[in-house]
Amino acid sequence: MAVHAVSNRPAPGVVTAARRGLGRVPGVTGTPRTLWLLLVGLVLLSLVWGAVAVWVVSQRASGASDVVGVSEPLSVDGQQIYRALSDADATEATAFLAGGLERYLADIAQASRHLEAATAAAGHSPAARNLATLSAGLPVYAGEVETARADNRLGYPLGAAYLRDASSLMRGTLLPAARNVSAEANSQVSAASGEATGLPLALILLVVAAVVGYALFRAQRWLYRHNHRVFNPGLVVASVAALVSVLWLVIALGVARADLLQARAHGSAPVAALARADTAALRARADESLTLIDAGGDDSFQADFLTVQHDLGPGPGTLLTGAITAARGSPGAGAAAAAATTATGWYAAHRTVRFLDDNGKHIQAVHLVTTPGSDHSGTLFTRLDDSLTRAISADQAVFQANAVAGRNAFTGLEVGVIVLALIMAAGCARGLSKRLAEYR
């Protein structure tokens, strides 16, 4: 009777079936399980990287777009309203002495245009309330000025009183509202610029990029040790896509940050400082004319002139010196320095005006304020105002150019990051699924 040995080796069909189902059986261990974990983990990590990168780019791009399209136009409109109203206050007082309404009317028209544009841009922002105050008060101011001029033409002394009332409305209500609009718009510019250039978001992006890079490296190293193949094509594609996305992000974010910081340092910051100096000078100019108009011996406008002169400078801690410091290195630096030199000459000419007026030579004093002359107060003030205006325009152009360049650095980046993240995920899935198929 033959004795047959019993073998513990499974039949060949059983081996094949086991191999085919190994990768799909829950709880399997060993290499197939590790490959499944790598596949799922790397695909999810690729998608997380894409989501984080898109979020960061979206935040930065939104901030840059707000700087160029919303905050900066509102800031410009606010500054132009403030300057136009200040100039109207100054030029109307001078026109009251010498006649001529052309510049005053142009100032009112300019203020109205910028007020309309600012109101449309402001929406429901904090500036809206101050813009409503300006919209309601500007016609009242213009009406009081027209009444003052009509009374003056008829020889009524009430003309000067109406002009003082108009100036009080301007200084007590309209200019503070315009100043608030400008300040709120500048705050929006700073906030939007900070959102577009802040470092925390960039640091988050770098951390996630480092995690993704490390994961891809470890996965390929593990595959090399277990499969003895130098490269996995799918993971190589994913790694290249990750590298391209990181380099694109670093370059775009770096360029945008540099341009937006340049826009702030040599654009909006000096413009704001120069605008404050210019509006102070315009107030002093109005004080000079209103002192000559006032025949009642009220020295309040002259006292205000001296206060503004002290604040305007030049000198340590003054507006002009601050503007020169802010404009250092910007295109407006030369004009700002020229304005400071001219201001000193204007103050000297003003002292001559006051000396003549205080000693009964009113006509000669008015002549120095209203007629051209190299050493006349009116000419020197015009030179001062022109220097500040040129400096503001030059630095405003710097802001606009750099802010637009910073915004444009994000063009196409968001879509590009999404596509590259999907390529990463597809590369990881393809490369690891091919290895996994070898165990089925």
C-alpha positions in Angstrom: 0.0 0.0 0.0 1.6 3.3 -1.1 2.0 6.0 1.4 1.5 9.5 0.0 3.3 12.4 1.7 0.9 15.3 2.7 2.2 18.7 1.5 1.4 22.0 3.3 2.1 24.0 0.1 -1.1 25.6 -1.3 -2.2 24.8 -4.8 -1.0 27.2 -7.5 -4.5 28.5 -8.1 -4.8 29.5 -4.5 -1.5 31.4 -4.7 -2.6 33.4 -7.7 -6.0 34.2 -6.1 -4.3 35.4 -3.0 -1.9 37.6 -4.8 -4.7 39.2 -6.9 -6.7 40.0 -3.8 -3.9 41.0 -1.5 -4.0 44.7 -2.2 -7.8 44.9 -1.7 -8.2 42.9 1.5 -8.7 45.1 4.5 -6.0 44.8 7.1 -3.3 43.5 4.8 0.2 44.2 5.9 3.6 44.6 4.4 4.6 46.4 1.2 1.1 46.6 -0.4 -0.3 48.3 2.6 2.5 50.8 2.7 2.1 51.6 -1.0 -1.6 52.2 -0.4 -0.9 54.5 2.5 1.8 56.4 0.4 -0.6 56.7 -2.5 -3.5 58.1 -0.5 -1.2 60.3 1.7 0.7 61.8 -1.2 -2.4 62.5 -3.2 -4.1 64.2 -0.3 -0.9 66.1 0.6 -0.7 67.3 -3.0 -4.3 68.6 -2.9 -3.7 70.2 0.5 -0.6 71.9 -0.9 -2.7 73.2 -3.8 -5.5 74.5 -1.5 -3.0 76.3 0.8 -1.1 77.8 -2.1 -4.3 79.0 -3.8 -5.5 80.5 -0.5 -2.3 82.4 0.1 -2.2 83.6 -3.5 -5.8 84.6 -3.3 -5.3 86.7 -0.2 -2.2 88.4 -1.6 -3.7 89.0 -5.0 -6.9 90.4 -3.4 -4.8 92.8 -1.2 -2.8 94.0 -4.2 -6.0 94.5 -6.3 -7.6 96.5 -3.5 -4.5 98.7 -3.3 -4.7 99.5 -7.0 -8.4 99.4 -7.7 -10.1 100.6 -4.5 -8.0 101.9 -1.7 -5.5 103.9 -3.8 -8.2 105.7 -5.9 -10.1 106.5 -2.8 -6.9 107.9 -1.2 -6.2 110.0 -4.2 -9.7 111.3 -4.3 -9.6 112.1 -0.6 -6.3 114.0 -1.0 -7.6 115.9 -4.0 -10.8 116.9 -2.2 -8.8 118.1 0.7 -6.4 120.0 -1.4 -9.1 121.5 -3.7 -11.1 122.7 -0.7 -8.0 124.1 1.0 -7.1 125.9 -2.2 -10.6 127.2 -2.6 -10.5 128.7 0.9 -7.2 130.3 0.1 -7.9 131.5 -3.5 -11.4 132.8 -2.7 -10.0 135.0 0.0 -7.3 136.3 -2.4 -9.9 136.8 -5.2 -12.0 138.8 -2.7 -9.1 141.2 -2.4 -8.1 141.4 -6.1 -11.0 140.0 -8.1 -11.0 137.0 -10.3 -12.9 133.8 -9.5 -11.4 131.4 -12.1 -9.2 129.4 -9.8 -11.8 129.3 -7.0 -14.5 127.9 -9.4 -12.0 125.4 -10.8 -11.3 124.2 -7.2 -15.0 123.8 -6.4 -15.5 121.9 -9.7 -12.5 119.6 -9.0 -13.6 119.0 -5.4 -17.1 118.0 -6.8 -15.7 115.6 -9.3 -13.5 113.8 -6.8 -16.3 113.8 -4.3 -18.5 112.0 -6.7 -15.8 109.5 -7.6 -14.9 108.9 -3.9 -18.5 108.4 -3.0 -18.9 105.7 -5.7 -15.7 104.0 -4.5 -16.3 104.2 -0.8 -19.6 102.2 -0.7 -20.4 101.5 2.9 -16.9 102.0 4.2 -16.1 104.3 7.2 -15.4 107.2 4.7 -19.0 107.3 3.5 -20.3 109.4 6.4 -17.6 112.0 5.9 -18.3 112.1 2.2 -22.0 112.7 3.0 -21.0 115.6 5.1 -19.0 117.0 2.3 -21.8 116.5 -0.2 -24.2 118.4 2.0 -21.8 121.2 3.1 -20.1 122.1 -0.2 -23.2 123.8 -1.8 -23.7 125.7 1.5 -20.1 126.9 1.4 -20.4 128.0 -2.3 -23.6 129.8 -1.5 -22.1 131.8 1.3 -19.1 132.7 -0.9 -21.4 133.9 -3.6 -23.4 136.0 -1.1 -20.1 137.5 0.2 -19.0 138.5 -3.3 -22.4 140.0 -4.2 -22.4 142.1 -1.0 -18.8 143.1 -1.7 -19.7 144.2 -5.2 -22.5 146.4 -3.8 -20.2 147.9 -1.2 -21.9 146.2 1.7 -19.6 145.5 4.7 -21.5 142.2 5.3 -19.5 140.7 2.5 -16.5 140.2 4.7 -18.7 138.7 7.4 -20.2 136.2 5.0 -16.7 135.3 3.8 -15.6 134.7 7.4 -18.6 132.4 7.9 -17.8 130.5 4.7 -14.2 130.1 5.9 -15.4 128.9 9.3 -17.7 126.3 7.6 -14.7 125.2 5.5 -12.3 124.9 8.4 -14.7 123.6 11.0 -16.7 121.1 8.9 -15.6 120.5 5.4 -11.8 120.3 5.8 -12.0 118.0 8.8 -14.4 115.7 6.9 -12.0 115.7 3.9 -9.1 115.0 6.2 -11.0 112.1 7.7 -11.7 110.7 4.2 -8.0 110.9 3.3 -6.9 109.4 6.6 -9.4 106.5 6.3 -8.4 105.9 2.7 -4.7 105.9 3.7 -5.5 103.3 6.4 -7.2 101.2 3.8 -4.2 101.4 1.6 -1.9 100.4 4.5 -4.2 97.5 5.4 -4.5 96.2 1.8 -0.8 96.6 1.3 -0.1 94.7 4.5 -2.4 91.9 3.4 -0.5 91.7 0.1 3.0 91.8 1.7 2.6 90.3 5.1 5.0 87.5 6.1 2.8 85.1 8.1 1.0 83.7 5.1 4.3 83.3 3.3 5.7 81.4 6.2 2.7 79.0 6.3 3.3 78.4 2.6 6.9 77.6 3.1 6.1 75.2 6.0 3.6 73.3 3.8 6.1 73.3 0.9 8.8 71.8 3.1 6.4 69.1 4.3 5.4 68.2 0.7 9.0 68.1 -0.4 10.1 65.9 2.5 7.2 63.5 1.9 8.0 63.2 -1.8 11.7 62.6 -1.0 11.0 60.0 1.7 8.5 58.2 -0.6 11.0 57.9 -3.4 13.7 56.8 -1.1 11.5 54.1 0.3 10.6 52.9 -3.2 14.3 52.8 -4.1 15.1 50.6 -1.1 12.2 48.2 -1.7 12.1 48.1 -5.5 15.7 48.9 -6.4 14.7 51.4 -9.0 16.3 54.8 -9.0 13.4 56.8 -10.3 9.6 56.4 -10.2 8.3 58.3 -13.2 5.1 59.4 -11.5 6.8 60.7 -8.4 9.4 62.4 -10.6 6.6 64.3 -12.4 5.0 65.2 -9.1 8.4 66.4 -7.7 9.0 68.6 -10.8 5.5 70.1 -10.6 6.0 70.8 -6.9 9.4 72.5 -7.6 7.9 74.6 -10.4 5.0 75.7 -8.2 7.3 76.6 -5.3 9.7 78.6 -7.6 6.8 80.4 -9.2 5.3 81.2 -5.9 8.6 82.5 -4.4 9.3 84.6 -7.4 5.8 86.1 -7.7 5.4 86.7 -4.0 8.9 88.2 -3.8 8.4 90.5 -6.8 5.0 91.6 -5.6 6.2 92.3 -2.1 9.2 94.3 -3.3 7.0 96.4 -5.7 4.3 97.1 -3.1 6.8 98.0 -0.4 8.4 100.4 -2.9 5.0 101.8 -3.7 4.5 102.5 0.0 8.0 103.8 0.8 8.5 106.0 -2.2 4.9 106.6 -3.1 2.0 106.7 -0.7 4.1 107.6 2.4 5.8 110.7 1.0 2.6 111.7 -0.8 0.7 111.7 2.5 3.4 113.8 4.2 3.7 116.2 1.3 -0.1 116.6 1.1 -0.2 117.5 4.8 2.4 120.2 4.3 0.6 121.5 1.2 -2.8 121.9 2.9 -1.1 123.6 5.9 0.5 126.1 3.5 -2.9 126.7 1.8 -4.5 127.4 5.2 -1.8 129.9 6.0 -2.3 131.6 2.7 -6.0 131.9 3.4 -5.1 133.4 6.8 -2.9 136.0 5.2 -5.7 137.2 2.9 -8.5 137.0 5.5 -6.4 139.1 7.8 -6.3 141.8 5.1 -10.0 141.5 4.4 -11.0 141.8 8.1 -11.3 145.5 8.9 -12.5 145.0 12.4 -9.1 144.5 14.0 -9.6 140.8 14.7 -6.2 139.2 14.8 -7.4 135.6 15.0 -6.4 134.8 11.4 -2.9 136.2 11.9 -2.6 134.2 15.1 -3.6 131.1 13.1 -1.1 132.0 10.4 1.7 132.0 13.1 0.5 128.7 14.5 0.5 127.1 11.0 3.9 128.5 10.3 5.2 126.9 13.4 3.7 123.6 12.4 4.7 123.8 8.7 8.4 124.7 9.3 11.0 123.9 8.1 12.6 122.8 11.3 12.8 119.7 13.6 9.4 118.0 13.9 7.6 120.2 11.3 5.5 119.1 8.4 8.0 120.3 5.7 10.9 118.5 7.4 8.8 115.4 7.8 7.9 115.6 4.1 11.5 115.9 3.1 12.4 112.9 5.2 9.6 110.8 3.8 10.5 111.8 0.2 14.2 111.0 0.6 15.1 108.8 -2.3 11.9 109.4 -4.2 11.5 111.6 -7.4 9.8 114.3 -5.3 12.7 114.8 -3.0 14.2 117.8 -4.9 10.9 119.6 -5.1 10.2 119.0 -1.4 13.6 120.5 -0.5 12.9 123.5 -2.8 9.5 124.0 -1.0 11.2 124.2 2.4 13.6 126.9 1.1 10.8 128.9 -0.5 8.7 128.7 2.7 11.4 130.7 4.6 11.3 133.4 1.9 7.5 133.5 2.0 7.5 134.0 5.8 9.8 137.0 5.4 7.5 138.5 2.7 4.5 137.9 5.0 6.2 139.9 7.8 6.6 142.7 5.3 2.9 142.5 4.4 1.9 142.7 8.1 4.3 145.6 8.7 2.7 147.6 5.9 -0.9 146.8 6.9 -0.3 147.5 10.6 1.2 150.9 9.7 -1.7 152.1 7.6 -0.4 151.0 4.2 -3.2 148.6 3.4 -3.1 149.0 -0.4 0.6 148.3 -0.5 0.1 145.2 1.6 -2.7 144.0 -0.6 -0.4 144.7 -3.6 2.3 142.3 -2.2 -0.3 139.6 -1.7 -2.1 139.8 -5.0 0.4 140.9 -7.7 3.4 139.2 -9.2 6.9 140.1 -8.0 10.0 138.1 -7.2 9.9 139.1 -3.5 6.1 139.4 -3.2 4.2 137.2 -0.8 1.8 135.9 -3.5 4.6 134.9 -5.9 6.6 133.1 -3.2 3.5 131.2 -2.0 2.7 130.1 -5.5 6.3 128.9 -5.9 6.0 127.0 -2.6 2.6 125.5 -3.6 3.9 124.5 -7.0 7.0 122.7 -5.5 4.8 120.7 -3.2 2.3 119.9 -6.0 5.2 118.7 -8.3 6.6 116.5 -5.5 3.2 115.0 -4.8 2.6 114.2 -8.5 6.0 112.7 -9.0 5.7 110.4 -6.0 2.1 109.5 -6.8 3.3 108.3 -10.2 5.9 106.1 -8.4 3.1 104.6 -6.2 0.8 103.9 -9.2 3.6 102.2 -11.3 4.9 100.0 -8.5 1.4 99.1 -7.1 0.3 98.0 -10.6 3.5 96.0 -11.1 2.9 94.3 -7.7 -0.6 93.4 -8.6 0.4 92.1 -12.0 3.0 89.7 -10.4 0.0 87.5 -9.4 -1.4 87.2 -13.0 -2.1 83.6 -13.8 -0.5 82.3 -10.6 -3.7 81.1 -8.9 -4.7 78.9 -12.0 -1.1 77.8 -12.4 -0.9 76.6 -8.8 -4.2 74.6 -9.2 -3.0 72.9 -12.4 0.4 72.0 -10.9 -1.2 70.6 -7.7 -3.4 68.4 -9.8 -0.4 67.2 -11.8 1.3 66.4 -8.5 -1.7 64.4 -7.3 -2.0 62.6 -10.7 1.7 61.8 -10.8 1.7 60.4 -7.2 -1.4 58.3 -8.0 0.0 57.0 -11.3 3.5 56.2 -10.0 2.4 54.4 -6.9 -0.5 52.5 -8.5 1.9 51.0 -11.0 4.1 49.7 -8.2 1.0 48.4 -6.3 -0.2 46.6 -9.4 2.9 44.4 -9.2 1.5 42.8 -6.1 -1.9 41.9 -7.6 
